[in-house]
Amino acid sequence: MNESGQKKIFLKSEADQWFDRNKELYDSQEEKDDRIIQILKSIELLPQKVLEIGCSNGNRLALIRTVFQAECWGIDPSSKAISEGKKRFPEIALQVGTADILSFQDATFDTIIFGFCLYLCDRKDLFKIAYEADRCLKNEGTLIIQDFLPTFPYKNKYSHLSGLYSYKMDYSKMFSWNPVYSEVANIVYSHSGFKDRDIPNEKIATIVLRKNRQYAYPEEPYNF
Ligand SMILES: C[S@@+](CC[C@H](N)C(=O)[O-])C[C@H]1O[C@@H](n2cnc3c(N)ncnc32)[C@H](O)[C@@H]1O
């Protein structure tokens, strides 16, 4: 399997088909169902300029806008999801795009969200994706990664399309190696809530990282 084929295969048909299969679910989503919003509230963060990468039709962003009175931007490769979202949520700035190339200025956002997006991304794009998210996130900003959290990295065949894989790994590591990022929350659960979260293949997490250059490299810490 050519692992750099993932993006091409996904964009060809699955981006729109994923939206077709799931759009009804989005219609019924409320603030109380959204774990990212619940976690943001519980750790007392107040996002004001938010980008969701892989936002589908922008449903979560519309909830975030209402809950936090935040300005919201979203990108997704599905042109169907984006055009439906633009009609439904005209107050959200939505655009077709992928995580590896962001068309925003440096340090534009105080909050960037990857909600179940990274497991679908092409392996060869991961460094670019980390670079772009870091570039667009302000210092003292928040990065939220909601994804599978297995004990070790592995891939499963994607059930809806042959040739695609769901790549499971701890995506917070794309940033947390860098002392500029520190983890401030890590909530582990499963698609059925807190039930089944011990089963390795079911385990998912929302990990919140804060970017702060000030504490990254303390000078001469051993010079007593
Ligand atoms: C499982 S859905 C999650 C949607 C939404 N973020 C949520 O949490 O409900 C994954 C989304 O990621 C998008 N996606 C897939 N590959 C992507 C890429 N390379 N860059 C950005 N988004 C991507 C898909 O089109 C899809 O809308």
The ligand as an SDF file (V2000), in Angstrom:
LIG
                    3D

 27 29  0  0  0  0  0  0  0  0999 V2000
  -14.7890   11.8450   11.2560 C   0  0  0  0  0  0  0  0  0  0  0  0
  -15.0780   13.3960   10.5000 S   0  0  0  0  0  0  0  0  0  0  0  0
  -15.1390   14.4800   11.9080 C   0  0  0  0  0  0  0  0  0  0  0  0
  -15.9000   15.7400   11.6550 C   0  0  0  0  0  0  0  0  0  0  0  0
  -15.9140   16.7440   12.8380 C   0  0  0  0  0  0  0  0  0  0  0  0
  -14.6250   17.3520   13.0350 N   0  0  0  0  0  0  0  0  0  0  0  0
  -16.3560   16.0940   14.1200 C   0  0  0  0  0  0  0  0  0  0  0  0
  -15.5820   16.0370   15.0990 O   0  0  0  0  0  0  0  0  0  0  0  0
  -17.5090   15.6480   14.1560 O   0  0  0  0  0  0  0  0  0  0  0  0
  -13.5240   13.7620    9.7760 C   0  0  0  0  0  0  0  0  0  0  0  0
  -13.5080   15.0230    8.9820 C   0  0  0  0  0  0  0  0  0  0  0  0
  -12.1550   15.2850    8.6080 O   0  0  0  0  0  0  0  0  0  0  0  0
  -12.1490   15.6860    7.2550 C   0  0  0  0  0  0  0  0  0  0  0  0
  -10.8230   15.3870    6.6830 N   0  0  0  0  0  0  0  0  0  0  0  0
  -10.3530   14.2490    6.1510 C   0  0  0  0  0  0  0  0  0  0  0  0
   -9.1120   14.4010    5.6700 N   0  0  0  0  0  0  0  0  0  0  0  0
   -8.7700   15.6870    5.9260 C   0  0  0  0  0  0  0  0  0  0  0  0
   -7.6050   16.4760    5.6700 C   0  0  0  0  0  0  0  0  0  0  0  0
   -6.5460   15.9630    5.0550 N   0  0  0  0  0  0  0  0  0  0  0  0
   -7.5990   17.7580    6.0540 N   0  0  0  0  0  0  0  0  0  0  0  0
   -8.6810   18.2900    6.7030 C   0  0  0  0  0  0  0  0  0  0  0  0
   -9.8090   17.6010    6.9700 N   0  0  0  0  0  0  0  0  0  0  0  0
   -9.8540   16.3190    6.5830 C   0  0  0  0  0  0  0  0  0  0  0  0
  -13.2850   14.8920    6.6320 C   0  0  0  0  0  0  0  0  0  0  0  0
  -13.7470   15.4460    5.4090 O   0  0  0  0  0  0  0  0  0  0  0  0
  -14.3280   14.9040    7.7140 C   0  0  0  0  0  0  0  0  0  0  0  0
  -15.2240   15.9810    7.6370 O   0  0  0  0  0  0  0  0  0  0  0  0
  1  2  1  0
  2  3  1  0
  2 10  1  0
  3  4  1  0
  4  5  1  0
  5  6  1  0
  5  7  1  0
  7  8  2  0
  7  9  1  0
 10 11  1  0
 11 12  1  0
 11 26  1  0
 12 13  1  0
 13 14  1  0
 13 24  1  0
 14 15  1  0
 14 23  1  0
 15 16  2  0
 16 17  1  0
 17 18  1  0
 17 23  2  0
 18 19  1  0
 18 20  2  0
 20 21  1  0
 21 22  2  0
 22 23  1  0
 24 25  1  0
 24 26  1  0
 26 27  1  0
M  CHG  2   2   1   9  -1
M  END
$$$$
